[in-house]
Structures are given as structure tokens and as C-alpha cells.
Amino acid sequence: MQIIQKGNQHTNSSSRDGHAPIAIVDHISGGTMGSMDAWFTSSGNEQSSAHFGVSKTGEIHQYVPIDRMAWANGLSVASIAKATAPLIKEQSPTNPNKYTVSIEHEGTDGTLTEAQFAATVWLHNYISAEIQRLYGKPITLDEKHVIGHFQVDPVRKPYCPGLKFPWSRLYAIFKSKEVDEVKKDVIVSVKVNGKRVADGVLDGGVTYTPARAVAEALGATVLYDAKTNTVNITK
């Protein structure tokens, strides 16, 4: 997907002061993508900013570089104590802006279009990969490290990113990707009488490997019957 750069000289940002990002915070814009673009690039805005915005059409805009701090999740030390996200409490008294990346979503109640949902899934993965490239360690995409603004600031933002934000669907996709990665990583070398004949995939205690390679290494003949979709192994 394409990321369109929208930040300008008026977009608010600050130094991370040596802090590496460890969490993604999801927000809802409360308005259109156009109003978001205008506000985050306005000379009259001295209050807020975000790293990214995702439109209902699936367009991704970037306002602040990842290695800079956006003004999206700032809290006083007293307010940090009221946060419901364990990660925010663990990092106290550090300002959450120092170690978070923020995504705004066009909308009002958290309902995402299919294009918008697909874009934000891609963007979460992109951010995690960029953090690994820039800081040497990715953001873990799970319930602890991908949170809503309401978990950071439940007093002022009790509903952000919206009551209908698809948390369960988002986390389920992250978990399925983790399972896929585990499966990809468990590659075993298959040997017959000490000689490597193929690679296999170990899944749940079962090794999957090409039958022909193993059978022929054991001196068997392998014939495939396309009409019956059958593999016949004889020796």
C-alpha cells in the first residue's frame, strides 16, 4: 500500500528523547479525512498531531515521522495513574507520547469500511516492521501493545476509537499471522539412512514432506494416476 506524506512545517512533533516506540495507539478522528489533514497541517493547531491517518477508502496519510513524537497520547503524571492499559502504568512516569505510534481513523463510532480495515491491518504491520528497522526490535502486535486511546486516557477520551472499533477481528488477524510465522519457521531436514533427501514442515508433531523424495530414497517407485488422483508407491 502507498503512504501519502501530508505533514508540513506546522505539524506538531517533538523528540522522543531516546525512547524507542513499543506500542501503537488507535484513535478515531471524529470527522472526515479532509478535516484531519487540514487540522494536522494548520498553523493554528498548537495542540495535537498523529503519525498516521486512515481514510474510509483505505488511503493512508502520514503526518509525523515514526522516529519523532506525535502529540496524541500525552498525559500528566497524575493522569497516567488513571490509565487502564497495563503498559502505560508500567512506563510511568514517562509521557506515553515518547514511546507510542498513533493511528487516526476517519469516522465517528469506530465502524471501519472493509478498505479501511485492510489498510489499518497493513499499517500496523508496516509500523512494527519499521520500528524493527529503526530500533532493532519490532512492536509486538497483541492486546498489550496495540491499544485504544480510551485505555490511555479514560477520563478525557472514554470512547476513542469508538464503541464499534473491531478489536476482536484485529487481534484475531494478528494472532493468525503469528501462527503462520511459527509454521514457516519450523522447517526440518528429512534424511533417509543419514542422507538428506528433502525439507519438511513440522506441524503439531507431524512432519509434512514430499512422498516421492522419501519413497525413491528407499528404493520404491512412485506413480501418480491423474484419473483417480492417486499416488501409488511400490517396491
C-alpha positions in Angstrom: 0.0 0.0 0.0 1.0 3.6 -0.5 1.6 6.1 2.3 0.9 9.7 1.3 3.0 12.2 3.2 0.9 15.1 4.5 2.9 16.7 7.3 4.3 20.2 6.9 6.2 22.8 8.9 3.1 23.4 11.1 2.6 19.7 12.1 3.3 19.3 15.8 6.1 16.9 16.8 8.9 16.6 19.3 11.9 14.4 20.0 11.4 11.0 21.5 14.4 11.8 23.8 15.9 8.4 23.2 12.7 6.3 23.8 12.0 3.5 21.3 8.3 3.0 20.3 6.8 0.0 22.0 3.1 0.4 21.4 0.5 1.5 18.8 -2.5 3.6 19.9 -5.6 3.6 17.7 -7.8 6.7 17.5 -11.0 7.9 15.8 -11.0 11.2 14.0 -14.5 12.4 14.8 -14.6 13.9 11.3 -13.5 13.5 7.7 -10.1 12.7 6.4 -10.0 16.2 4.8 -10.7 17.8 8.2 -7.9 15.7 9.7 -5.5 16.7 7.0 -6.3 20.4 7.5 -6.1 20.3 11.3 -2.7 18.4 11.4 -1.2 20.9 9.0 -2.7 24.1 10.3 -0.6 26.9 11.7 -3.4 27.5 14.3 -3.1 24.0 15.7 -0.7 24.0 18.7 -2.5 21.1 20.5 -2.3 17.8 18.7 -1.0 15.6 15.9 -0.8 11.9 14.9 1.6 9.8 13.0 -0.9 8.3 10.6 -4.5 8.7 9.4 -6.6 6.0 7.6 -9.5 7.1 5.4 -12.7 5.2 4.7 -11.4 4.5 1.2 -8.3 2.8 2.6 -5.9 5.7 1.9 -3.1 6.2 4.4 -1.7 9.6 5.2 1.4 10.2 7.3 1.8 13.4 9.3 4.7 12.8 11.7 7.8 10.6 11.1 7.9 7.5 13.2 11.2 8.5 14.8 9.5 11.7 16.1 7.0 12.0 18.9 3.4 13.0 17.8 1.1 14.9 20.2 -1.6 12.3 20.5 -1.4 10.5 23.8 0.2 12.9 26.2 -0.6 12.6 29.9 0.4 14.2 33.2 2.0 12.0 35.8 -1.3 12.2 37.8 -3.3 11.1 34.7 -1.0 8.2 34.0 -2.3 6.6 37.2 -5.8 6.6 35.8 -4.8 4.7 32.6 -6.3 1.3 32.2 -3.6 -0.1 29.9 -1.0 -2.0 31.9 1.7 -0.9 29.6 1.1 2.8 30.3 1.2 2.2 34.0 4.4 0.2 33.6 6.1 3.1 31.8 5.1 5.7 34.4 6.1 8.5 34.8 7.1 8.7 31.2 4.8 10.6 28.8 3.1 8.0 26.6 3.8 10.1 23.5 7.5 9.2 23.9 7.0 5.5 23.3 3.9 5.2 21.1 2.9 5.5 17.5 -0.6 6.8 16.8 -3.1 6.0 14.1 -6.2 8.1 13.5 -9.2 6.5 11.6 -11.7 8.6 9.7 -15.1 8.2 11.3 -17.1 8.7 14.4 -18.1 5.5 16.2 -15.3 3.1 15.2 -17.0 1.4 12.4 -14.5 0.7 9.7 -15.1 0.0 6.0 -13.5 -3.1 4.6 -11.0 -1.0 2.7 -10.2 0.9 5.9 -9.8 -2.2 7.9 -7.5 -3.8 5.4 -5.4 -0.6 5.3 -5.1 -0.4 9.1 -4.1 -4.1 9.3 -1.4 -3.4 6.7 -0.3 -0.2 8.5 0.0 -1.9 11.9 2.3 -4.5 10.4 4.2 -1.8 8.5 4.8 0.2 11.7 6.0 -2.9 13.6 8.5 -3.6 10.7 9.7 0.0 10.6 10.3 0.0 14.3 12.4 -3.1 13.9 14.3 -1.4 11.1 14.9 1.8 13.0 15.3 0.5 16.6 16.2 -3.2 16.2 13.0 -4.6 17.8 9.5 -4.7 16.4 6.3 -3.7 18.2 4.5 -6.9 19.3 1.1 -6.9 17.8 -1.1 -8.0 20.6 -3.6 -6.8 23.2 -0.9 -5.3 25.4 1.0 -3.3 22.7 -1.9 -2.3 20.4 -4.4 -0.3 22.4 -7.1 2.3 22.1 -6.8 5.9 23.3 -9.6 5.2 25.8 -7.1 2.8 27.6 -4.5 5.6 27.7 -6.8 8.5 28.8 -10.1 7.1 30.0 -11.1 10.4 31.6 -10.9 12.7 28.6 -11.3 10.0 25.8 -13.5 7.3 27.2 -14.8 6.1 23.8 -11.9 6.7 21.4 -11.5 5.0 18.9 -15.2 4.2 19.1 -17.5 1.6 20.6 -17.7 -0.2 17.3 -14.0 -0.4 16.6 -13.2 -4.0 15.5 -10.8 -5.0 18.3 -11.6 -8.8 18.2 -11.2 -9.0 14.5 -8.0 -7.0 14.6 -6.4 -9.2 17.3 -7.6 -12.4 15.6 -5.7 -11.4 12.5 -2.6 -10.6 14.4 -2.7 -14.0 16.1 -3.3 -15.9 12.9 -0.3 -14.2 11.4 1.8 -15.3 14.4 0.7 -18.9 13.9 1.6 -18.6 10.2 5.0 -17.3 11.0 5.6 -20.1 13.5 4.7 -22.7 10.9 7.1 -21.1 8.4 9.9 -21.1 10.8 9.6 -24.9 11.8 11.4 -26.3 8.8 13.1 -29.6 9.3 15.6 -31.5 7.2 14.4 -35.0 6.2 17.0 -37.7 5.9 16.8 -41.3 4.8 19.6 -43.5 6.1 21.6 -40.4 7.0 21.3 -38.8 3.6 19.2 -35.6 3.3 16.5 -36.0 0.7 14.1 -33.1 1.2 12.9 -30.4 3.6 9.7 -30.8 5.6 7.4 -28.7 7.8 6.8 -29.8 11.4 3.3 -29.0 12.4 1.8 -30.3 15.7 4.2 -33.2 15.9 3.6 -34.3 12.2 6.2 -33.8 9.5 5.0 -33.0 6.0 7.4 -33.7 3.2 7.2 -34.8 -0.4 6.4 -38.5 -0.6 8.3 -39.1 -3.8 11.6 -37.9 -2.3 11.4 -40.3 0.7 10.0 -43.2 -1.3 12.6 -43.1 -4.0 15.3 -42.8 -1.4 14.1 -46.1 0.0 14.2 -47.7 -3.4 10.5 -47.5 -4.2 8.8 -46.5 -7.4 6.2 -43.7 -7.3 3.5 -43.4 -9.8 0.7 -40.8 -10.0 -2.6 -41.6 -11.6 -4.2 -38.4 -12.7 -7.6 -40.0 -13.4 -8.1 -41.3 -9.8 -5.8 -38.6 -8.2 -3.8 -41.4 -6.5 -0.2 -41.9 -5.7 0.9 -45.5 -5.8 4.2 -46.5 -4.1 5.7 -49.9 -4.9 8.9 -51.6 -4.2 
